[in-house]
Amino acid sequence: MFVVIFLIGAVVLLGAIMAVVGLIEKPATYRIGLALVASPFLLYGAQFARDFVTTPGRSALEAGHGYFNRAADRALAVAIVAGEG
């Protein structure tokens, strides 16, 4: 549900940016509008690339750390698993 709301909000925001840029019609506003419209997609791509690059190796998975990169997340996972036994 959160993803749907986020996508609808992104479309509305991008439409508002394009409407303002279309009304002003100056070269600088086209550049600023392009940067504002492209930035959410570039940020999502960067996040996806970061998640892909930081995927844990086989040794981390076998050690039981899973996909938890931060120490706090690993400690929580260890506590949950310890509670199951």
PDB file with one MODEL, atoms N, CA, C and O in Angstrom:
MODEL        1
ATOM      1  N   MET A   1       0.819  -1.193   0.000  1.00  0.00           N
ATOM      2  CA  MET A   1       0.000   0.000   0.000  1.00  0.00           C
ATOM      3  C   MET A   1       0.868   1.265   0.000  1.00  0.00           C
ATOM      4  O   MET A   1       0.557   2.248  -0.672  1.00  0.00           O
ATOM      5  N   PHE A   2       1.970   1.215   0.774  1.00  0.00           N
ATOM      6  CA  PHE A   2       2.862   2.364   0.850  1.00  0.00           C
ATOM      7  C   PHE A   2       3.451   2.698  -0.524  1.00  0.00           C
ATOM      8  O   PHE A   2       3.607   3.867  -0.875  1.00  0.00           O
ATOM      9  N   VAL A   3       3.773   1.663  -1.288  1.00  0.00           N
ATOM     10  CA  VAL A   3       4.372   1.883  -2.610  1.00  0.00           C
ATOM     11  C   VAL A   3       3.378   2.575  -3.534  1.00  0.00           C
ATOM     12  O   VAL A   3       3.760   3.460  -4.300  1.00  0.00           O
ATOM     13  N   VAL A   4       2.126   2.188  -3.473  1.00  0.00           N
ATOM     14  CA  VAL A   4       1.106   2.800  -4.328  1.00  0.00           C
ATOM     15  C   VAL A   4       0.940   4.278  -3.978  1.00  0.00           C
ATOM     16  O   VAL A   4       0.875   5.130  -4.863  1.00  0.00           O
ATOM     17  N   ILE A   5       0.873   4.569  -2.690  1.00  0.00           N
ATOM     18  CA  ILE A   5       0.726   5.965  -2.261  1.00  0.00           C
ATOM     19  C   ILE A   5       1.960   6.772  -2.679  1.00  0.00           C
ATOM     20  O   ILE A   5       1.838   7.911  -3.129  1.00  0.00           O
ATOM     21  N   PHE A   6       3.141   6.179  -2.530  1.00  0.00           N
ATOM     22  CA  PHE A   6       4.368   6.860  -2.935  1.00  0.00           C
ATOM     23  C   PHE A   6       4.370   7.145  -4.433  1.00  0.00           C
ATOM     24  O   PHE A   6       4.727   8.246  -4.851  1.00  0.00           O
ATOM     25  N   LEU A   7       3.979   6.176  -5.236  1.00  0.00           N
ATOM     26  CA  LEU A   7       3.975   6.379  -6.688  1.00  0.00           C
ATOM     27  C   LEU A   7       2.955   7.432  -7.109  1.00  0.00           C
ATOM     28  O   LEU A   7       3.241   8.250  -7.983  1.00  0.00           O
ATOM     29  N   ILE A   8       1.789   7.423  -6.511  1.00  0.00           N
ATOM     30  CA  ILE A   8       0.782   8.445  -6.826  1.00  0.00           C
ATOM     31  C   ILE A   8       1.304   9.824  -6.435  1.00  0.00           C
ATOM     32  O   ILE A   8       1.153  10.784  -7.191  1.00  0.00           O
ATOM     33  N   GLY A   9       1.915   9.926  -5.258  1.00  0.00           N
ATOM     34  CA  GLY A   9       2.498  11.197  -4.827  1.00  0.00           C
ATOM     35  C   GLY A   9       3.610  11.657  -5.752  1.00  0.00           C
ATOM     36  O   GLY A   9       3.723  12.849  -6.040  1.00  0.00           O
ATOM     37  N   ALA A  10       4.436  10.721  -6.224  1.00  0.00           N
ATOM     38  CA  ALA A  10       5.518  11.072  -7.138  1.00  0.00           C
ATOM     39  C   ALA A  10       4.969  11.590  -8.460  1.00  0.00           C
ATOM     40  O   ALA A  10       5.496  12.553  -9.017  1.00  0.00           O
ATOM     41  N   VAL A  11       3.918  10.960  -8.964  1.00  0.00           N
ATOM     42  CA  VAL A  11       3.326  11.401 -10.229  1.00  0.00           C
ATOM     43  C   VAL A  11       2.722  12.792 -10.073  1.00  0.00           C
ATOM     44  O   VAL A  11       2.875  13.635 -10.958  1.00  0.00           O
ATOM     45  N   VAL A  12       2.043  13.040  -8.967  1.00  0.00           N
ATOM     46  CA  VAL A  12       1.450  14.360  -8.733  1.00  0.00           C
ATOM     47  C   VAL A  12       2.548  15.416  -8.607  1.00  0.00           C
ATOM     48  O   VAL A  12       2.439  16.499  -9.182  1.00  0.00           O
ATOM     49  N   LEU A  13       3.595  15.105  -7.860  1.00  0.00           N
ATOM     50  CA  LEU A  13       4.699  16.041  -7.698  1.00  0.00           C
ATOM     51  C   LEU A  13       5.392  16.331  -9.029  1.00  0.00           C
ATOM     52  O   LEU A  13       5.692  17.485  -9.333  1.00  0.00           O
ATOM     53  N   LEU A  14       5.644  15.303  -9.811  1.00  0.00           N
ATOM     54  CA  LEU A  14       6.286  15.507 -11.110  1.00  0.00           C
ATOM     55  C   LEU A  14       5.385  16.308 -12.049  1.00  0.00           C
ATOM     56  O   LEU A  14       5.876  17.136 -12.816  1.00  0.00           O
ATOM     57  N   GLY A  15       4.091  16.075 -11.998  1.00  0.00           N
ATOM     58  CA  GLY A  15       3.167  16.856 -12.812  1.00  0.00           C
ATOM     59  C   GLY A  15       3.163  18.324 -12.422  1.00  0.00           C
ATOM     60  O   GLY A  15       3.102  19.201 -13.284  1.00  0.00           O
ATOM     61  N   ALA A  16       3.227  18.593 -11.125  1.00  0.00           N
ATOM     62  CA  ALA A  16       3.280  19.982 -10.666  1.00  0.00           C
ATOM     63  C   ALA A  16       4.573  20.656 -11.116  1.00  0.00           C
ATOM     64  O   ALA A  16       4.558  21.811 -11.543  1.00  0.00           O
ATOM     65  N   ILE A  17       5.674  19.945 -11.024  1.00  0.00           N
ATOM     66  CA  ILE A  17       6.967  20.503 -11.466  1.00  0.00           C
ATOM     67  C   ILE A  17       6.917  20.808 -12.958  1.00  0.00           C
ATOM     68  O   ILE A  17       7.362  21.872 -13.388  1.00  0.00           O
ATOM     69  N   MET A  18       6.381  19.884 -13.748  1.00  0.00           N
ATOM     70  CA  MET A  18       6.320  20.109 -15.194  1.00  0.00           C
ATOM     71  C   MET A  18       5.378  21.269 -15.538  1.00  0.00           C
ATOM     72  O   MET A  18       5.637  22.011 -16.486  1.00  0.00           O
ATOM     73  N   ALA A  19       4.303  21.430 -14.788  1.00  0.00           N
ATOM     74  CA  ALA A  19       3.385  22.540 -15.039  1.00  0.00           C
ATOM     75  C   ALA A  19       4.054  23.876 -14.747  1.00  0.00           C
ATOM     76  O   ALA A  19       3.905  24.820 -15.523  1.00  0.00           O
ATOM     77  N   VAL A  20       4.773  23.969 -13.664  1.00  0.00           N
ATOM     78  CA  VAL A  20       5.461  25.219 -13.321  1.00  0.00           C
ATOM     79  C   VAL A  20       6.532  25.534 -14.352  1.00  0.00           C
ATOM     80  O   VAL A  20       6.655  26.678 -14.790  1.00  0.00           O
ATOM     81  N   VAL A  21       7.304  24.536 -14.742  1.00  0.00           N
ATOM     82  CA  VAL A  21       8.357  24.758 -15.740  1.00  0.00           C
ATOM     83  C   VAL A  21       7.741  25.170 -17.074  1.00  0.00           C
ATOM     84  O   VAL A  21       8.281  26.033 -17.766  1.00  0.00           O
ATOM     85  N   GLY A  22       6.637  24.569 -17.433  1.00  0.00           N
ATOM     86  CA  GLY A  22       5.973  24.924 -18.686  1.00  0.00           C
ATOM     87  C   GLY A  22       5.445  26.351 -18.682  1.00  0.00           C
ATOM     88  O   GLY A  22       5.389  26.987 -19.734  1.00  0.00           O
ATOM     89  N   LEU A  23       5.059  26.863 -17.525  1.00  0.00           N
ATOM     90  CA  LEU A  23       4.551  28.225 -17.439  1.00  0.00           C
ATOM     91  C   LEU A  23       5.664  29.271 -17.467  1.00  0.00           C
ATOM     92  O   LEU A  23       5.466  30.372 -17.980  1.00  0.00           O
ATOM     93  N   ILE A  24       6.825  28.936 -16.922  1.00  0.00           N
ATOM     94  CA  ILE A  24       7.898  29.934 -16.821  1.00  0.00           C
ATOM     95  C   ILE A  24       8.668  30.081 -18.135  1.00  0.00           C
ATOM     96  O   ILE A  24       8.957  31.205 -18.547  1.00  0.00           O
ATOM     97  N   GLU A  25       9.000  28.996 -18.790  1.00  0.00           N
ATOM     98  CA  GLU A  25       9.661  28.982 -20.096  1.00  0.00           C
ATOM     99  C   GLU A  25      10.958  29.784 -20.148  1.00  0.00           C
ATOM    100  O   GLU A  25      11.104  30.671 -20.989  1.00  0.00           O
ATOM    101  N   LYS A  26      11.883  29.485 -19.272  1.00  0.00           N
ATOM    102  CA  LYS A  26      13.234  30.046 -19.343  1.00  0.00           C
ATOM    103  C   LYS A  26      14.209  28.887 -19.313  1.00  0.00           C
ATOM    104  O   LYS A  26      13.916  27.855 -18.708  1.00  0.00           O
ATOM    105  N   PRO A  27      15.372  29.031 -19.958  1.00  0.00           N
ATOM    106  CA  PRO A  27      16.333  27.919 -20.019  1.00  0.00           C
ATOM    107  C   PRO A  27      16.751  27.404 -18.641  1.00  0.00           C
ATOM    108  O   PRO A  27      16.905  26.197 -18.454  1.00  0.00           O
ATOM    109  N   ALA A  28      16.933  28.289 -17.695  1.00  0.00           N
ATOM    110  CA  ALA A  28      17.346  27.838 -16.361  1.00  0.00           C
ATOM    111  C   ALA A  28      16.250  27.003 -15.708  1.00  0.00           C
ATOM    112  O   ALA A  28      16.544  26.031 -15.013  1.00  0.00           O
ATOM    113  N   THR A  29      14.997  27.371 -15.924  1.00  0.00           N
ATOM    114  CA  THR A  29      13.916  26.602 -15.312  1.00  0.00           C
ATOM    115  C   THR A  29      13.795  25.221 -15.942  1.00  0.00           C
ATOM    116  O   THR A  29      13.404  24.264 -15.274  1.00  0.00           O
ATOM    117  N   TYR A  30      14.128  25.114 -17.223  1.00  0.00           N
ATOM    118  CA  TYR A  30      14.115  23.794 -17.853  1.00  0.00           C
ATOM    119  C   TYR A  30      15.164  22.891 -17.197  1.00  0.00           C
ATOM    120  O   TYR A  30      14.898  21.719 -16.932  1.00  0.00           O
ATOM    121  N   ARG A  31      16.342  23.431 -16.938  1.00  0.00           N
ATOM    122  CA  ARG A  31      17.402  22.642 -16.293  1.00  0.00           C
ATOM    123  C   ARG A  31      17.002  22.258 -14.872  1.00  0.00           C
ATOM    124  O   ARG A  31      17.174  21.107 -14.470  1.00  0.00           O
ATOM    125  N   ILE A  32      16.477  23.199 -14.121  1.00  0.00           N
ATOM    126  CA  ILE A  32      16.055  22.910 -12.746  1.00  0.00           C
ATOM    127  C   ILE A  32      14.901  21.912 -12.749  1.00  0.00           C
ATOM    128  O   ILE A  32      14.881  20.982 -11.942  1.00  0.00           O
ATOM    129  N   GLY A  33      13.949  22.100 -13.644  1.00  0.00           N
ATOM    130  CA  GLY A  33      12.820  21.169 -13.732  1.00  0.00           C
ATOM    131  C   GLY A  33      13.264  19.765 -14.113  1.00  0.00           C
ATOM    132  O   GLY A  33      12.758  18.784 -13.567  1.00  0.00           O
ATOM    133  N   LEU A  34      14.203  19.662 -15.044  1.00  0.00           N
ATOM    134  CA  LEU A  34      14.724  18.358 -15.436  1.00  0.00           C
ATOM    135  C   LEU A  34      15.412  17.685 -14.255  1.00  0.00           C
ATOM    136  O   LEU A  34      15.244  16.485 -14.037  1.00  0.00           O
ATOM    137  N   ALA A  35      16.185  18.454 -13.495  1.00  0.00           N
ATOM    138  CA  ALA A  35      16.863  17.889 -12.327  1.00  0.00           C
ATOM    139  C   ALA A  35      15.848  17.419 -11.284  1.00  0.00           C
ATOM    140  O   ALA A  35      16.020  16.357 -10.688  1.00  0.00           O
ATOM    141  N   LEU A  36      14.800  18.197 -11.064  1.00  0.00           N
ATOM    142  CA  LEU A  36      13.787  17.810 -10.080  1.00  0.00           C
ATOM    143  C   LEU A  36      12.981  16.592 -10.530  1.00  0.00           C
ATOM    144  O   LEU A  36      12.614  15.749  -9.713  1.00  0.00           O
ATOM    145  N   VAL A  37      12.715  16.507 -11.810  1.00  0.00           N
ATOM    146  CA  VAL A  37      11.942  15.374 -12.315  1.00  0.00           C
ATOM    147  C   VAL A  37      12.794  14.105 -12.327  1.00  0.00           C
ATOM    148  O   VAL A  37      12.287  13.023 -12.030  1.00  0.00           O
ATOM    149  N   ALA A  38      14.073  14.220 -12.665  1.00  0.00           N
ATOM    150  CA  ALA A  38      14.935  13.045 -12.785  1.00  0.00           C
ATOM    151  C   ALA A  38      15.462  12.555 -11.440  1.00  0.00           C
ATOM    152  O   ALA A  38      15.806  11.380 -11.312  1.00  0.00           O
ATOM    153  N   SER A  39      15.533  13.423 -10.441  1.00  0.00           N
ATOM    154  CA  SER A  39      16.182  13.045  -9.184  1.00  0.00           C
ATOM    155  C   SER A  39      15.522  11.863  -8.458  1.00  0.00           C
ATOM    156  O   SER A  39      16.258  11.023  -7.942  1.00  0.00           O
ATOM    157  N   PRO A  40      14.192  11.737  -8.382  1.00  0.00           N
ATOM    158  CA  PRO A  40      13.648  10.554  -7.690  1.00  0.00           C
ATOM    159  C   PRO A  40      14.054   9.236  -8.346  1.00  0.00           C
ATOM    160  O   PRO A  40      14.335   8.251  -7.663  1.00  0.00           O
ATOM    161  N   PHE A  41      14.081   9.231  -9.667  1.00  0.00           N
ATOM    162  CA  PHE A  41      14.463   8.012 -10.375  1.00  0.00           C
ATOM    163  C   PHE A  41      15.948   7.710 -10.205  1.00  0.00           C
ATOM    164  O   PHE A  41      16.337   6.552 -10.054  1.00  0.00           O
ATOM    165  N   LEU A  42      16.772   8.747 -10.231  1.00  0.00           N
ATOM    166  CA  LEU A  42      18.204   8.551 -10.015  1.00  0.00           C
ATOM    167  C   LEU A  42      18.493   8.084  -8.593  1.00  0.00           C
ATOM    168  O   LEU A  42      19.353   7.227  -8.387  1.00  0.00           O
ATOM    169  N   LEU A  43      17.789   8.635  -7.616  1.00  0.00           N
ATOM    170  CA  LEU A  43      17.973   8.201  -6.231  1.00  0.00           C
ATOM    171  C   LEU A  43      17.534   6.751  -6.041  1.00  0.00           C
ATOM    172  O   LEU A  43      18.186   5.992  -5.325  1.00  0.00           O
ATOM    173  N   TYR A  44      16.434   6.369  -6.677  1.00  0.00           N
ATOM    174  CA  TYR A  44      15.981   4.982  -6.585  1.00  0.00           C
ATOM    175  C   TYR A  44      16.993   4.049  -7.241  1.00  0.00           C
ATOM    176  O   TYR A  44      17.285   2.974  -6.717  1.00  0.00           O
ATOM    177  N   GLY A  45      17.526   4.462  -8.386  1.00  0.00           N
ATOM    178  CA  GLY A  45      18.544   3.652  -9.057  1.00  0.00           C
ATOM    179  C   GLY A  45      19.799   3.512  -8.218  1.00  0.00           C
ATOM    180  O   GLY A  45      20.395   2.437  -8.169  1.00  0.00           O
ATOM    181  N   ALA A  46      20.206   4.586  -7.556  1.00  0.00           N
ATOM    182  CA  ALA A  46      21.382   4.526  -6.684  1.00  0.00           C
ATOM    183  C   ALA A  46      21.127   3.602  -5.499  1.00  0.00           C
ATOM    184  O   ALA A  46      22.012   2.845  -5.101  1.00  0.00           O
ATOM    185  N   GLN A  47      19.926   3.658  -4.934  1.00  0.00           N
ATOM    186  CA  GLN A  47      19.597   2.777  -3.815  1.00  0.00           C
ATOM    187  C   GLN A  47      19.599   1.319  -4.265  1.00  0.00           C
ATOM    188  O   GLN A  47      20.102   0.450  -3.553  1.00  0.00           O
ATOM    189  N   PHE A  48      19.044   1.051  -5.434  1.00  0.00           N
ATOM    190  CA  PHE A  48      19.028  -0.310  -5.959  1.00  0.00           C
ATOM    191  C   PHE A  48      20.449  -0.815  -6.195  1.00  0.00           C
ATOM    192  O   PHE A  48      20.773  -1.955  -5.864  1.00  0.00           O
ATOM    193  N   ALA A  49      21.301   0.048  -6.774  1.00  0.00           N
ATOM    194  CA  ALA A  49      22.691  -0.340  -7.015  1.00  0.00           C
ATOM    195  C   ALA A  49      23.415  -0.606  -5.703  1.00  0.00           C
ATOM    196  O   ALA A  49      24.189  -1.558  -5.607  1.00  0.00           O
ATOM    197  N   ARG A  50      23.172   0.228  -4.684  1.00  0.00           N
ATOM    198  CA  ARG A  50      23.808   0.021  -3.383  1.00  0.00           C
ATOM    199  C   ARG A  50      23.370  -1.307  -2.772  1.00  0.00           C
ATOM    200  O   ARG A  50      24.195  -2.046  -2.235  1.00  0.00           O
ATOM    201  N   ASP A  51      22.086  -1.610  -2.850  1.00  0.00           N
ATOM    202  CA  ASP A  51      21.592  -2.868  -2.301  1.00  0.00           C
ATOM    203  C   ASP A  51      22.151  -4.060  -3.063  1.00  0.00           C
ATOM    204  O   ASP A  51      22.425  -5.104  -2.470  1.00  0.00           O
ATOM    205  N   PHE A  52      22.322  -3.913  -4.371  1.00  0.00           N
ATOM    206  CA  PHE A  52      22.853  -5.002  -5.184  1.00  0.00           C
ATOM    207  C   PHE A  52      24.326  -5.240  -4.887  1.00  0.00           C
ATOM    208  O   PHE A  52      24.771  -6.384  -4.799  1.00  0.00           O
ATOM    209  N   VAL A  53      25.077  -4.162  -4.735  1.00  0.00           N
ATOM    210  CA  VAL A  53      26.517  -4.280  -4.504  1.00  0.00           C
ATOM    211  C   VAL A  53      26.808  -4.798  -3.101  1.00  0.00           C
ATOM    212  O   VAL A  53      27.772  -5.539  -2.908  1.00  0.00           O
ATOM    213  N   THR A  54      26.000  -4.426  -2.126  1.00  0.00           N
ATOM    214  CA  THR A  54      26.275  -4.814  -0.744  1.00  0.00           C
ATOM    215  C   THR A  54      25.573  -6.102  -0.333  1.00  0.00           C
ATOM    216  O   THR A  54      25.389  -6.352   0.858  1.00  0.00           O
ATOM    217  N   THR A  55      25.184  -6.916  -1.298  1.00  0.00           N
ATOM    218  CA  THR A  55      24.591  -8.209  -0.989  1.00  0.00           C
ATOM    219  C   THR A  55      25.635  -9.061  -0.269  1.00  0.00           C
ATOM    220  O   THR A  55      26.782  -9.128  -0.713  1.00  0.00           O
ATOM    221  N   PRO A  56      25.265  -9.708   0.824  1.00  0.00           N
ATOM    222  CA  PRO A  56      26.252 -10.465   1.586  1.00  0.00           C
ATOM    223  C   PRO A  56      26.773 -11.671   0.811  1.00  0.00           C
ATOM    224  O   PRO A  56      26.089 -12.245  -0.036  1.00  0.00           O
ATOM    225  N   GLY A  57      28.000 -12.027   1.134  1.00  0.00           N
ATOM    226  CA  GLY A  57      28.607 -13.178   0.489  1.00  0.00           C
ATOM    227  C   GLY A  57      28.153 -14.481   1.110  1.00  0.00           C
ATOM    228  O   GLY A  57      27.387 -14.505   2.074  1.00  0.00           O
ATOM    229  N   ARG A  58      28.639 -15.554   0.537  1.00  0.00           N
ATOM    230  CA  ARG A  58      28.260 -16.881   1.009  1.00  0.00           C
ATOM    231  C   ARG A  58      28.681 -17.102   2.464  1.00  0.00           C
ATOM    232  O   ARG A  58      27.939 -17.703   3.241  1.00  0.00           O
ATOM    233  N   SER A  59      29.870 -16.616   2.833  1.00  0.00           N
ATOM    234  CA  SER A  59      30.351 -16.826   4.212  1.00  0.00           C
ATOM    235  C   SER A  59      29.471 -16.089   5.227  1.00  0.00           C
ATOM    236  O   SER A  59      29.226 -16.604   6.317  1.00  0.00           O
ATOM    237  N   ALA A  60      28.993 -14.889   4.878  1.00  0.00           N
ATOM    238  CA  ALA A  60      28.118 -14.150   5.791  1.00  0.00           C
ATOM    239  C   ALA A  60      26.777 -14.849   5.944  1.00  0.00           C
ATOM    240  O   ALA A  60      26.210 -14.879   7.036  1.00  0.00           O
ATOM    241  N   LEU A  61      26.271 -15.408   4.857  1.00  0.00           N
ATOM    242  CA  LEU A  61      24.995 -16.126   4.940  1.00  0.00           C
ATOM    243  C   LEU A  61      25.135 -17.397   5.763  1.00  0.00           C
ATOM    244  O   LEU A  61      24.249 -17.738   6.547  1.00  0.00           O
ATOM    245  N   GLU A  62      26.267 -18.107   5.581  1.00  0.00           N
ATOM    246  CA  GLU A  62      26.481 -19.336   6.350  1.00  0.00           C
ATOM    247  C   GLU A  62      26.706 -19.042   7.832  1.00  0.00           C
ATOM    248  O   GLU A  62      26.382 -19.870   8.684  1.00  0.00           O
ATOM    249  N   ALA A  63      27.261 -17.864   8.146  1.00  0.00           N
ATOM    250  CA  ALA A  63      27.486 -17.488   9.536  1.00  0.00           C
ATOM    251  C   ALA A  63      26.186 -17.082  10.219  1.00  0.00           C
ATOM    252  O   ALA A  63      26.157 -16.896  11.436  1.00  0.00           O
ATOM    253  N   GLY A  64      25.123 -16.943   9.455  1.00  0.00           N
ATOM    254  CA  GLY A  64      23.827 -16.619  10.021  1.00  0.00           C
ATOM    255  C   GLY A  64      23.528 -15.135  10.076  1.00  0.00           C
ATOM    256  O   GLY A  64      22.558 -14.726  10.715  1.00  0.00           O
ATOM    257  N   HIS A  65      24.343 -14.317   9.418  1.00  0.00           N
ATOM    258  CA  HIS A  65      24.106 -12.881   9.447  1.00  0.00           C
ATOM    259  C   HIS A  65      23.040 -12.453   8.452  1.00  0.00           C
ATOM    260  O   HIS A  65      22.455 -11.381   8.605  1.00  0.00           O
ATOM    261  N   GLY A  66      22.779 -13.250   7.455  1.00  0.00           N
ATOM    262  CA  GLY A  66      21.745 -12.940   6.483  1.00  0.00           C
ATOM    263  C   GLY A  66      21.999 -11.644   5.742  1.00  0.00           C
ATOM    264  O   GLY A  66      23.138 -11.336   5.391  1.00  0.00           O
ATOM    265  N   TYR A  67      20.963 -10.901   5.509  1.00  0.00           N
ATOM    266  CA  TYR A  67      21.058  -9.659   4.745  1.00  0.00           C
ATOM    267  C   TYR A  67      21.123  -8.433   5.639  1.00  0.00           C
ATOM    268  O   TYR A  67      20.812  -7.330   5.191  1.00  0.00           O
ATOM    269  N   PHE A  68      21.514  -8.600   6.877  1.00  0.00           N
ATOM    270  CA  PHE A  68      21.587  -7.491   7.819  1.00  0.00           C
ATOM    271  C   PHE A  68      22.981  -6.880   7.766  1.00  0.00           C
ATOM    272  O   PHE A  68      23.954  -7.515   8.174  1.00  0.00           O
ATOM    273  N   ASN A  69      23.083  -5.656   7.267  1.00  0.00           N
ATOM    274  CA  ASN A  69      24.385  -4.998   7.106  1.00  0.00           C
ATOM    275  C   ASN A  69      24.812  -4.234   8.343  1.00  0.00           C
ATOM    276  O   ASN A  69      26.007  -4.159   8.630  1.00  0.00           O
ATOM    277  N   ARG A  70      23.885  -3.673   9.077  1.00  0.00           N
ATOM    278  CA  ARG A  70      24.234  -2.872  10.252  1.00  0.00           C
ATOM    279  C   ARG A  70      24.284  -3.748  11.500  1.00  0.00           C
ATOM    280  O   ARG A  70      23.587  -4.757  11.605  1.00  0.00           O
ATOM    281  N   ALA A  71      25.128  -3.335  12.440  1.00  0.00           N
ATOM    282  CA  ALA A  71      25.328  -4.119  13.661  1.00  0.00           C
ATOM    283  C   ALA A  71      24.040  -4.243  14.472  1.00  0.00           C
ATOM    284  O   ALA A  71      23.761  -5.301  15.036  1.00  0.00           O
ATOM    285  N   ALA A  72      23.260  -3.175  14.532  1.00  0.00           N
ATOM    286  CA  ALA A  72      22.010  -3.217  15.295  1.00  0.00           C
ATOM    287  C   ALA A  72      21.032  -4.210  14.682  1.00  0.00           C
ATOM    288  O   ALA A  72      20.341  -4.926  15.406  1.00  0.00           O
ATOM    289  N   ASP A  73      20.969  -4.260  13.364  1.00  0.00           N
ATOM    290  CA  ASP A  73      20.071  -5.202  12.696  1.00  0.00           C
ATOM    291  C   ASP A  73      20.516  -6.641  12.937  1.00  0.00           C
ATOM    292  O   ASP A  73      19.691  -7.526  13.166  1.00  0.00           O
ATOM    293  N   ARG A  74      21.839  -6.869  12.882  1.00  0.00           N
ATOM    294  CA  ARG A  74      22.360  -8.214  13.140  1.00  0.00           C
ATOM    295  C   ARG A  74      22.069  -8.639  14.573  1.00  0.00           C
ATOM    296  O   ARG A  74      21.697  -9.786  14.818  1.00  0.00           O
ATOM    297  N   ALA A  75      22.238  -7.717  15.523  1.00  0.00           N
ATOM    298  CA  ALA A  75      21.983  -8.048  16.924  1.00  0.00           C
ATOM    299  C   ALA A  75      20.506  -8.395  17.140  1.00  0.00           C
ATOM    300  O   ALA A  75      20.185  -9.316  17.891  1.00  0.00           O
ATOM    301  N   LEU A  76      19.623  -7.663  16.487  1.00  0.00           N
ATOM    302  CA  LEU A  76      18.197  -7.964  16.589  1.00  0.00           C
ATOM    303  C   LEU A  76      17.890  -9.333  16.001  1.00  0.00           C
ATOM    304  O   LEU A  76      17.119 -10.097  16.583  1.00  0.00           O
ATOM    305  N   ALA A  77      18.483  -9.654  14.852  1.00  0.00           N
ATOM    306  CA  ALA A  77      18.263 -10.957  14.222  1.00  0.00           C
ATOM    307  C   ALA A  77      18.772 -12.082  15.109  1.00  0.00           C
ATOM    308  O   ALA A  77      18.119 -13.119  15.228  1.00  0.00           O
ATOM    309  N   VAL A  78      19.927 -11.891  15.731  1.00  0.00           N
ATOM    310  CA  VAL A  78      20.480 -12.904  16.631  1.00  0.00           C
ATOM    311  C   VAL A  78      19.557 -13.097  17.833  1.00  0.00           C
ATOM    312  O   VAL A  78      19.325 -14.227  18.264  1.00  0.00           O
ATOM    313  N   ALA A  79      19.029 -11.995  18.376  1.00  0.00           N
ATOM    314  CA  ALA A  79      18.126 -12.089  19.521  1.00  0.00           C
ATOM    315  C   ALA A  79      16.830 -12.808  19.164  1.00  0.00           C
ATOM    316  O   ALA A  79      16.307 -13.581  19.966  1.00  0.00           O
ATOM    317  N   ILE A  80      16.319 -12.561  17.981  1.00  0.00           N
ATOM    318  CA  ILE A  80      15.088 -13.224  17.553  1.00  0.00           C
ATOM    319  C   ILE A  80      15.322 -14.710  17.380  1.00  0.00           C
ATOM    320  O   ILE A  80      14.511 -15.525  17.821  1.00  0.00           O
ATOM    321  N   VAL A  81      16.431 -15.071  16.738  1.00  0.00           N
ATOM    322  CA  VAL A  81      16.744 -16.475  16.520  1.00  0.00           C
ATOM    323  C   VAL A  81      17.003 -17.179  17.848  1.00  0.00           C
ATOM    324  O   VAL A  81      16.601 -18.328  18.027  1.00  0.00           O
ATOM    325  N   ALA A  82      17.675 -16.495  18.785  1.00  0.00           N
ATOM    326  CA  ALA A  82      17.956 -17.097  20.088  1.00  0.00           C
ATOM    327  C   ALA A  82      16.669 -17.344  20.852  1.00  0.00           C
ATOM    328  O   ALA A  82      16.590 -18.303  21.620  1.00  0.00           O
ATOM    329  N   GLY A  83      15.664 -16.514  20.665  1.00  0.00           N
ATOM    330  CA  GLY A  83      14.390 -16.684  21.338  1.00  0.00           C
ATOM    331  C   GLY A  83      13.575 -17.838  20.804  1.00  0.00           C
ATOM    332  O   GLY A  83      12.672 -18.321  21.488  1.00  0.00           O
ATOM    333  N   GLU A  84      13.872 -18.300  19.586  1.00  0.00           N
ATOM    334  CA  GLU A  84      13.120 -19.394  18.979  1.00  0.00           C
ATOM    335  C   GLU A  84      13.521 -20.746  19.554  1.00  0.00           C
ATOM    336  O   GLU A  84      12.733 -21.691  19.509  1.00  0.00           O
ATOM    337  N   GLY A  85      14.716 -20.854  20.086  1.00  0.00           N
ATOM    338  CA  GLY A  85      15.248 -22.145  20.549  1.00  0.00           C
ATOM    339  C   GLY A  85      14.758 -22.505  21.836  1.00  0.00           C
ATOM    340  O   GLY A  85      15.114 -23.561  22.360  1.00  0.00           O
TER     341      GLY A  85
ENDMDL
END
